Amino acid sequence: MVDLRLVEYFVAVVDHGGITKAANALYIAQPSLSQAIKSLEREVGAELFDRSGRQLELTDAGRVFEVSARRVVRDVAVARRRVEEVRMLRAGRLHLAAIADLTLHPLPDLVQAFRRRHPGVEVRISDPGHAGGVVAAVRQGQAEIGLTTLPVKADALTLRPLAAQRMVLAMVPELAAGLPDPVPQRMLADLPLIRSMEDRLGDLVAEADFLPPAEEALLRSGFRQVTWELVMAGAGMALLPEGIAGTQLTGVVLRALEPEVRREVAAVFRADQLSPAGEAFVAALCPDGPPPAPDPAPAED
């Protein structure tokens, strides 16, 4: 493979009409440039310049080589410029993964803030379906940064808690009639809760022992939108993040719980493999400083 530096020297000699002017333009010694051109000729196996006259002239081989050399120099210049644009966040791509609820809140606000600062960076968002899927997407390189809820097992990855979402019961007014506000957590066992297919209610409530298993729920839904429609139709009630329940559902009543229920949202990523765009996104998520070293989380998916 021909040394790129030698190809750039060759083009400079052609453009400047000789070794002396090219050496001055390149800020290198004339003998060093002459030796470099001879090295290039040895690598390509042909003389590129005719040295018989007072000025260097391209040989037939040199004229053929010039076409390819200029194309290489041009392509490398373009590649360097594009790399610089990525490094300076004028271009690039950021792939995020998030569970469905977080794609409504808080991910849109986070992405909007990032895009305002770096409008040239392309952002792609995927939903792996559940918290463990988000971690798997990051671990397998399908996403650079994931947003998920805790607890989650993220061995060898950096897990950075971001915020806590207040959880509320959403229901139609008829189901809310007679319920205290806030609703004691122990009453959940007697309420017509719509449980999700990936139910993590036991991780959220203070005393999970009184909750029946999700498999025993009379109403289970594997789709976020279906759950909302069931709640608005009065088929049951659901425990949802307040930011979602208050904006996505209509005609419902919200009840807090006692003790209050909150779920932690966290970002997961490989701290040593972030792209410039990934570093900027994490810096916005974690304004208090750089991410810590990976800390394995013992909790199960």
Secondary structure, DSSP 8 states (H G I E B T S, - for coil): ---HHHHHHHHHHHHHTSHHHHHHHHTS-HHHHHHHHHHHHHHHTS--EE-SSSS-EE-HHHHHHHHHHHHHHHHHHHHHHHHHHHHTTSS-EEEEEE-GGGGTTTHHHHHHHHHHH-TTSEEEEE--SSHHHHHHHHHTTS-SEEEEESS---TTSEEEEEEEEEEEEEE-HHHHTT--SSEEGGGGGGS-BEEETT--HHHHSS-GGGS--GGG-SEEES-HHHHHHHHHHTS-BEEEEHHHHHHH--S-EEE-EES-EEEEEEEEE-GGG--HHHHHHHHHH-TTSS--------S--
